[in-house]
Amino acid sequence: MAVADRVPLDFDPPVRVLRALLLGVDNGELANPTPCPGWTVATLLDHLMGLSVAFTQGAHKRVDDSAPEPSAHHLTRHWRSRLPVLLEDLATSWKDPAAWTGTSQAGGVTMPAAALGHVAMTEVIMHGWDLARATGQEYFADPRTLEILIEFLAQGPAEGTPGLFGPVVPLDDEATLLDHALALAGRDSRWRPPRRRPAVAA
């Protein structure tokens, strides 16, 4: 029986996409800005490591509030080998139907486990898009997963949820499913890295 037949969401596809994106990150891009205000690519990678651990613990009904705020200075130099493993652990942990039952906690917030699983998937997809956009790569998400997330995110307040999602961004008539999900999570799908000014010769 496929994972998708046993649990609400399958983390394998977005984790595979994110792992592929990691291979396309050049060291020279670690200081690049991202769609997350004030965050560089290095900060985003550090956050991905922290959230992978937190939501894996949440799936196992364990509590770990020791994660510090995301910071480029916290990013381990071994992130290229470590982060893919943490992402795989995350995907594996939510394959267990028990992960979706009862209540769970991550980041100091307690909620129904099914809701936490949806938040975890939103984080993986949104930050995958953040990384792709900040490093000039393409991003793809499964339409069926996006439809589920859109339904979940649409239940939230339009002003956003502090610490999770920003205010809903207006959409145009040609918005894709990904654009819609991004907008509900507070992302502007039109975001592009600021153009660098050419160096001025002395």
Backbone bond lengths (Angstrom), bond angles and torsions (degrees), N, CA, C in turn:
res aa  C-N    CA-C-N  psi(-1)  N-CA   C-N-CA  omega(-1)  CA-C   N-CA-C  phi
1 M - - - 1.467 - - 1.525 109.31 -
2 A 1.314 117.05 132.39 1.462 121.46 -178.12 1.519 110.42 -69.60
3 V 1.351 114.98 153.43 1.460 120.44 179.08 1.516 111.06 -56.05
4 A 1.345 116.02 -41.96 1.464 120.79 -177.26 1.526 111.87 -62.44
5 D 1.347 117.94 -21.16 1.452 121.53 179.26 1.530 111.77 -83.48
6 R 1.317 116.81 -15.29 1.463 120.52 -175.38 1.519 113.63 -107.11
7 V 1.322 118.04 -27.02 1.458 121.98 -177.89 1.532 109.00 -131.46
8 P 1.343 117.10 159.50 1.475 120.01 -176.08 1.523 114.86 -62.62
9 L 1.316 117.45 -34.35 1.463 121.09 -175.32 1.521 110.63 -138.38
10 D 1.325 115.62 142.64 1.461 122.64 179.35 1.526 108.90 -105.86
11 F 1.319 116.98 114.11 1.459 121.18 -177.37 1.525 113.66 -79.59
12 D 1.327 117.79 -12.87 1.460 119.58 -176.02 1.534 113.40 -58.17
13 P 1.346 119.78 -49.50 1.472 118.85 -177.36 1.533 113.91 -60.63
14 P 1.351 120.51 -49.97 1.471 118.04 -179.68 1.517 113.12 -67.31
15 V 1.324 117.34 -29.12 1.466 119.44 176.79 1.522 110.34 -69.26
16 R 1.338 117.46 -38.56 1.467 119.50 176.32 1.526 110.56 -62.53
17 V 1.329 116.19 -42.30 1.467 119.98 178.25 1.527 110.46 -61.31
18 L 1.319 116.15 -45.27 1.466 119.95 -178.20 1.517 111.49 -65.78
19 R 1.322 117.37 -39.90 1.461 119.89 177.94 1.527 111.09 -63.31
20 A 1.318 117.00 -37.67 1.465 120.13 176.93 1.528 110.59 -65.56
21 L 1.327 116.47 -38.64 1.468 119.83 178.52 1.525 111.35 -63.51
22 L 1.321 116.57 -36.15 1.463 119.90 -179.93 1.527 110.86 -59.85
23 L 1.323 116.80 -34.77 1.464 120.57 179.75 1.521 111.56 -66.18
24 G 1.336 116.53 -22.96 1.459 120.85 -178.24 1.513 114.32 -92.97
25 V 1.335 117.15 4.69 1.469 120.47 -179.84 1.517 109.64 -89.12
26 D 1.307 115.71 118.75 1.462 121.63 177.58 1.527 108.91 -88.00
27 N 1.335 116.47 147.15 1.465 119.56 179.74 1.529 112.13 -57.16
28 G 1.319 115.97 -30.82 1.456 119.98 179.68 1.518 113.25 -70.97
29 E 1.351 116.84 -10.21 1.461 121.08 179.93 1.521 113.10 -96.20
30 L 1.310 118.22 -2.14 1.461 121.02 -175.55 1.524 112.55 -63.74
31 A 1.322 117.17 -25.82 1.460 120.56 179.30 1.529 112.40 -92.49
32 N 1.339 117.36 1.06 1.464 120.84 179.92 1.523 111.30 -62.89
33 P 1.332 118.50 146.41 1.465 120.98 172.44 1.521 110.36 -70.59
34 T 1.324 116.14 158.54 1.466 122.21 178.12 1.531 108.68 -127.43
35 P 1.342 117.28 171.93 1.464 119.06 175.92 1.526 113.73 -64.32
36 C 1.345 117.75 -14.09 1.469 121.57 176.41 1.528 108.14 -82.50
37 P 1.325 118.33 113.61 1.471 121.35 -174.73 1.526 112.73 -52.30
38 G 1.334 115.40 126.05 1.458 120.95 176.65 1.516 115.05 82.35
39 W 1.328 117.13 -2.02 1.459 120.17 -178.81 1.518 111.18 -103.29
40 T 1.330 115.28 134.87 1.462 121.08 170.02 1.526 108.78 -89.55
41 V 1.316 116.16 174.50 1.465 120.49 176.01 1.526 110.08 -59.23
42 A 1.330 117.69 -40.33 1.466 120.66 179.63 1.525 111.00 -62.27
43 T 1.332 117.16 -41.59 1.464 120.68 177.82 1.525 110.29 -63.46
44 L 1.317 116.08 -41.84 1.464 120.69 179.04 1.524 110.97 -62.26
45 L 1.321 117.05 -42.68 1.465 120.76 178.54 1.527 110.93 -63.07
46 D 1.328 116.77 -40.14 1.463 120.58 177.50 1.528 109.91 -63.18
47 H 1.338 116.62 -40.00 1.464 120.55 177.68 1.523 111.14 -64.67
48 L 1.319 117.26 -40.53 1.457 120.63 178.16 1.524 111.57 -60.84
49 M 1.312 116.20 -37.18 1.463 119.30 177.04 1.528 110.53 -65.87
50 G 1.333 115.53 -45.16 1.457 119.39 -179.36 1.513 113.19 -65.30
51 L 1.333 117.01 -43.41 1.469 119.04 -178.15 1.523 111.08 -70.15
52 S 1.330 117.38 -31.98 1.462 119.82 177.54 1.525 110.42 -60.44
53 V 1.329 115.73 -44.57 1.464 120.33 178.63 1.526 110.41 -66.79
54 A 1.332 116.85 -46.46 1.464 121.00 -175.50 1.529 111.98 -61.70
55 F 1.344 116.66 -44.85 1.463 118.85 -177.89 1.526 112.27 -77.78
56 T 1.321 117.53 -24.20 1.469 119.80 171.39 1.518 109.70 -66.75
57 Q 1.336 115.99 -44.59 1.458 120.39 176.70 1.523 110.62 -61.70
58 G 1.344 116.03 -40.22 1.458 119.86 179.05 1.511 112.45 -61.56
59 A 1.324 116.49 -39.15 1.468 120.45 178.59 1.523 111.08 -62.96
60 H 1.338 115.83 -33.08 1.469 120.83 -179.37 1.521 112.34 -90.32
61 K 1.364 116.83 6.35 1.466 122.45 -179.48 1.525 111.87 61.84
62 R 1.320 115.37 33.61 1.464 120.71 175.19 1.520 108.99 -106.75
63 V 1.321 116.59 153.60 1.452 121.40 -178.34 1.521 109.30 -115.11
64 D 1.324 116.20 128.74 1.458 121.76 177.44 1.524 108.14 -143.96
65 D 1.333 116.21 103.07 1.466 120.86 -178.52 1.528 111.75 -102.23
66 S 1.336 116.78 23.40 1.462 119.48 -173.43 1.520 113.80 -88.05
67 A 1.347 117.98 -6.38 1.459 119.96 -174.94 1.529 110.89 -69.14
68 P 1.339 118.28 127.18 1.465 120.72 177.55 1.525 111.16 -77.04
69 E 1.313 116.59 171.78 1.455 120.92 176.17 1.532 109.61 -61.66
70 P 1.329 117.64 143.63 1.472 119.79 179.28 1.527 111.09 -57.99
71 S 1.313 115.58 137.74 1.459 120.42 -179.71 1.520 109.78 -154.99
72 A 1.317 115.74 140.52 1.465 119.93 175.53 1.521 110.64 -60.48
73 H 1.341 116.73 -30.07 1.462 120.72 -178.89 1.524 112.33 -72.13
74 H 1.341 116.78 -21.87 1.463 120.67 179.85 1.522 112.37 -84.35
75 L 1.334 116.96 -16.65 1.458 119.79 -173.87 1.534 110.90 -63.61
76 T 1.329 115.29 120.36 1.456 119.44 179.28 1.525 110.89 -67.64
77 R 1.312 115.62 147.07 1.468 118.98 179.04 1.523 111.62 -69.35
78 H 1.348 116.16 -11.35 1.463 120.51 179.41 1.523 111.75 -97.61
79 W 1.330 117.81 21.78 1.459 120.22 -174.28 1.528 112.58 -61.53
80 R 1.323 117.15 -31.06 1.472 119.08 -178.10 1.529 112.30 -63.69
81 S 1.297 117.84 -32.48 1.466 120.79 178.35 1.527 111.53 -94.22
82 R 1.328 117.16 -30.20 1.466 120.77 -174.84 1.532 113.46 -81.17
83 L 1.321 117.82 -43.90 1.456 120.75 -174.85 1.531 113.09 -62.22
84 P 1.339 119.77 -43.08 1.471 118.57 177.33 1.527 112.85 -57.95
85 V 1.333 117.04 -36.38 1.468 120.81 179.11 1.522 110.38 -66.82
86 L 1.340 116.75 -43.32 1.466 120.59 179.45 1.528 110.96 -63.67
87 L 1.325 116.66 -38.16 1.462 120.42 178.11 1.527 111.37 -66.30
88 E 1.316 116.67 -39.16 1.466 120.11 177.19 1.522 110.63 -65.09
89 D 1.334 117.18 -39.56 1.465 120.93 176.85 1.526 110.18 -61.28
90 L 1.333 115.66 -40.89 1.464 120.37 178.58 1.525 110.51 -61.09
91 A 1.327 116.43 -49.34 1.466 120.44 -179.26 1.523 111.30 -60.27
92 T 1.322 116.48 -42.99 1.464 120.76 -178.83 1.525 111.56 -65.24
93 S 1.321 117.26 -40.16 1.465 120.97 -175.04 1.527 112.03 -63.52
94 W 1.341 117.18 -33.06 1.464 119.82 -177.72 1.523 112.82 -90.48
95 K 1.341 117.49 7.03 1.463 120.52 172.19 1.523 111.54 -80.47
96 D 1.326 116.67 -17.28 1.463 122.22 -179.84 1.527 109.11 -80.39
97 P 1.331 118.39 119.45 1.471 120.08 179.21 1.528 112.87 -53.95
98 A 1.343 117.36 -29.04 1.463 120.47 -179.52 1.525 111.62 -64.78
99 A 1.337 116.67 -24.32 1.463 120.02 179.87 1.523 111.19 -63.51
100 W 1.328 116.84 -25.04 1.467 122.82 -174.59 1.517 113.27 -94.94
101 T 1.332 117.96 4.63 1.460 121.31 -177.18 1.520 111.07 -109.75
102 G 1.321 115.89 156.41 1.459 120.75 177.30 1.515 112.11 72.57
103 T 1.327 115.03 -148.00 1.458 121.30 177.48 1.516 109.66 -118.20
104 S 1.326 116.10 155.32 1.464 122.07 179.88 1.518 108.88 -141.59
105 Q 1.317 114.81 171.23 1.451 119.92 -179.21 1.520 110.29 -140.54
106 A 1.320 115.07 142.88 1.470 121.66 172.86 1.519 107.29 -153.30
107 G 1.307 116.23 137.74 1.451 120.27 179.21 1.509 113.86 61.31
108 G 1.332 116.82 28.24 1.452 120.42 179.29 1.515 114.72 80.63
109 V 1.337 117.38 3.48 1.468 121.48 -179.12 1.527 108.99 -110.09
110 T 1.322 116.23 127.91 1.460 122.02 177.42 1.520 109.39 -102.33
111 M 1.322 116.82 134.85 1.463 121.69 -179.23 1.525 108.93 -157.25
112 P 1.326 117.96 169.70 1.463 118.96 174.33 1.529 110.56 -55.04
113 A 1.318 116.06 139.59 1.470 120.08 -175.71 1.522 112.03 -58.21
114 A 1.334 117.24 -37.47 1.466 119.63 -179.95 1.519 110.75 -63.31
115 A 1.339 116.65 -39.60 1.465 120.24 177.91 1.525 110.07 -66.22
116 L 1.329 116.87 -39.60 1.460 119.72 178.91 1.523 110.91 -62.94
117 G 1.336 116.83 -38.26 1.461 120.26 177.14 1.517 111.67 -62.39
118 H 1.330 116.46 -39.28 1.464 120.08 177.37 1.526 111.30 -67.38
119 V 1.329 116.37 -38.74 1.469 119.68 176.48 1.523 110.20 -63.05
120 A 1.335 116.16 -43.17 1.464 120.45 179.71 1.527 110.77 -60.35
121 M 1.331 117.12 -44.11 1.459 120.25 178.94 1.528 110.64 -63.88
122 T 1.331 116.24 -41.22 1.466 119.77 177.96 1.516 110.72 -59.96
123 E 1.316 116.69 -43.00 1.461 120.91 179.48 1.529 111.20 -61.90
124 V 1.316 116.44 -45.16 1.466 120.25 -178.90 1.531 110.81 -61.89
125 I 1.324 116.43 -44.50 1.465 119.68 -177.57 1.526 111.75 -73.47
126 M 1.327 117.53 -45.26 1.462 119.70 -179.30 1.527 111.44 -62.33
127 H 1.315 116.11 -45.02 1.464 118.61 -178.59 1.525 111.91 -74.76
128 G 1.329 116.93 -25.03 1.464 119.01 171.00 1.520 110.23 -63.25
129 W 1.346 115.06 -44.91 1.467 119.59 176.82 1.530 110.95 -63.45
130 D 1.336 117.00 -42.06 1.468 120.97 177.84 1.525 110.62 -55.05
131 L 1.338 115.30 -47.29 1.458 120.24 -177.68 1.525 110.90 -65.70
132 A 1.324 116.13 -43.16 1.467 119.60 179.63 1.520 110.68 -61.54
133 R 1.316 116.88 -45.97 1.459 120.47 -176.77 1.536 111.08 -66.83
134 A 1.331 117.04 -37.43 1.467 120.80 -178.46 1.517 112.86 -71.95
135 T 1.349 116.57 -22.92 1.470 120.26 -176.53 1.525 112.59 -113.85
136 G 1.329 117.39 12.43 1.457 120.86 174.99 1.509 114.75 70.68
137 Q 1.349 117.33 31.23 1.464 120.92 179.51 1.528 110.41 -110.31
138 E 1.331 115.04 161.20 1.457 120.60 176.74 1.529 109.79 -81.87
139 Y 1.330 115.79 151.97 1.466 119.54 178.03 1.519 110.01 -130.09
140 F 1.323 115.84 138.92 1.459 121.93 178.19 1.521 109.43 -133.42
141 A 1.335 116.17 137.01 1.469 121.93 173.51 1.520 108.75 -131.24
142 D 1.319 116.19 145.40 1.455 121.96 -178.44 1.533 110.52 -63.34
143 P 1.334 118.17 127.80 1.470 120.97 -178.08 1.531 113.63 -56.85
144 R 1.331 117.63 -36.77 1.458 120.00 -179.13 1.527 111.06 -65.45
145 T 1.323 116.00 -40.04 1.465 119.91 177.17 1.524 110.26 -66.30
146 L 1.328 116.37 -41.59 1.461 119.66 179.33 1.524 111.12 -61.82
147 E 1.316 117.71 -39.66 1.469 120.49 179.28 1.523 110.74 -62.18
148 I 1.324 117.06 -40.35 1.467 120.96 178.16 1.523 110.12 -65.30
149 L 1.322 117.08 -43.54 1.463 120.51 -179.31 1.525 111.78 -67.46
150 I 1.316 116.91 -37.64 1.464 120.07 177.72 1.529 110.43 -60.94
151 E 1.329 115.78 -43.75 1.467 119.77 178.10 1.530 110.57 -62.44
152 F 1.335 116.76 -40.35 1.464 121.66 179.85 1.531 110.92 -68.02
153 L 1.335 116.85 -48.76 1.461 120.99 -176.52 1.528 112.09 -67.92
154 A 1.329 116.99 -30.58 1.460 120.68 -179.33 1.528 111.98 -64.76
155 Q 1.312 117.09 -17.61 1.464 120.73 178.98 1.527 112.26 -79.43
156 G 1.335 116.97 -12.99 1.455 120.83 -178.31 1.519 112.34 -81.85
157 P 1.340 117.16 168.08 1.467 120.48 179.80 1.521 111.97 -71.35
158 A 1.330 116.15 145.56 1.461 120.60 -178.82 1.522 112.12 -63.01
159 E 1.334 116.19 -25.71 1.466 119.12 179.93 1.522 112.72 -80.79
160 G 1.322 116.99 0.21 1.455 121.22 177.25 1.515 112.17 89.92
161 T 1.321 115.60 174.79 1.461 123.19 178.55 1.517 108.21 -121.16
162 P 1.334 118.80 109.26 1.465 121.31 -177.34 1.523 111.93 -51.63
163 G 1.322 115.48 133.91 1.452 120.81 179.89 1.512 114.46 85.64
164 L 1.348 116.52 -9.94 1.460 120.22 179.77 1.520 111.49 -125.64
165 F 1.341 115.60 -67.14 1.454 119.96 -173.95 1.527 110.87 -128.93
166 G 1.331 115.33 143.46 1.451 120.74 178.09 1.513 111.57 -80.85
167 P 1.343 116.90 176.80 1.467 120.39 176.98 1.530 111.02 -59.11
168 V 1.319 115.69 147.76 1.467 121.24 -179.85 1.526 109.97 -61.99
169 V 1.325 115.96 134.83 1.467 122.49 -178.86 1.529 109.31 -96.36
170 P 1.337 118.92 133.82 1.475 120.46 178.55 1.525 111.31 -61.11
171 L 1.342 115.34 149.09 1.457 121.69 -178.95 1.521 110.58 -117.91
172 D 1.341 115.39 156.80 1.459 118.47 173.05 1.531 109.45 -97.18
173 D 1.309 116.85 177.30 1.462 121.84 -173.45 1.523 113.65 -69.04
174 E 1.333 117.58 -19.00 1.463 120.82 -176.63 1.525 112.36 -101.16
175 A 1.314 116.75 19.78 1.466 120.74 -177.50 1.526 111.01 -65.85
176 T 1.324 115.81 140.36 1.459 121.89 176.14 1.529 109.24 -87.63
177 L 1.328 115.95 173.61 1.462 119.82 175.57 1.526 110.73 -58.89
178 L 1.328 116.93 -41.47 1.458 120.24 178.55 1.522 110.51 -63.50
179 D 1.337 116.61 -43.45 1.465 120.06 177.32 1.526 110.67 -57.47
180 H 1.325 115.77 -41.95 1.467 121.63 -178.27 1.526 110.72 -63.73
181 A 1.334 116.35 -46.97 1.461 120.21 179.18 1.528 110.66 -63.16
182 L 1.327 116.05 -43.27 1.463 120.29 178.68 1.517 110.55 -59.36
183 A 1.326 116.87 -44.52 1.467 121.29 -177.84 1.520 111.48 -62.67
184 L 1.334 116.82 -41.60 1.462 120.55 -179.91 1.526 111.64 -67.05
185 A 1.331 116.43 -25.90 1.462 120.68 178.09 1.531 112.36 -91.29
186 G 1.350 115.87 3.44 1.458 119.45 176.77 1.504 115.26 91.84
187 R 1.347 116.41 16.36 1.457 120.63 179.39 1.529 110.78 -101.78
188 D 1.317 115.84 145.19 1.460 121.41 172.88 1.524 107.67 -100.55
189 S 1.325 117.05 111.32 1.460 120.99 -175.60 1.526 112.55 -63.76
190 R 1.333 117.02 -13.32 1.467 120.75 179.18 1.528 112.14 -86.45
191 W 1.333 117.10 -0.72 1.464 120.20 -176.99 1.527 111.11 -60.58
192 R 1.295 115.98 134.93 1.466 123.07 174.27 1.525 108.27 -135.14
193 P 1.331 117.95 150.16 1.466 119.30 176.74 1.524 109.98 -59.81
194 P 1.332 117.58 142.08 1.466 119.09 177.50 1.521 110.81 -60.69
195 R 1.312 115.85 140.95 1.466 119.76 -179.20 1.526 109.13 -70.23
196 R 1.316 114.31 134.11 1.458 119.25 179.11 1.520 110.63 -77.99
197 R 1.297 114.89 137.52 1.461 118.62 177.19 1.529 109.38 -74.62
198 P 1.323 117.00 137.20 1.467 119.42 178.21 1.524 110.27 -63.90
199 A 1.309 115.11 146.25 1.463 120.13 179.62 1.518 109.27 -65.48
200 V 1.320 115.43 139.95 1.463 121.69 179.26 1.519 109.00 -94.88
201 A 1.309 115.89 124.76 1.470 120.08 -179.43 1.524 109.86 -65.63
202 A 1.306 115.58 143.28 1.479 119.94 179.73 1.515 109.58 -72.34
